[in-house]
């Protein structure tokens, strides 16, 4: 009669960014049974719940610098650059015949 191998308890902490890849790899290998941490009361104290996403706060000095840069870009965009004199000498303007 065949008996299954004895299971060993294993706790793995995985960052959320790599969680899906890790779960997929372990599932394909079929080596472990995964259970959420909410099922384990002693482990719940070890994990802090994720905080809600914060709205991005831009400090006033960064906002002021960004405003000055945007104005400078607008001013520079209105100026058309002159043709380089060296390039003008090497490739004179061709007239239509």
Secondary structure, DSSP 8 states (H G I E B T S, - for coil): ---------------HHHHHHHHHHHHHHT------GGG-HHHHTTS------------HHHHHHHHHHHHHHHHHHHS-----HHHHHHS------
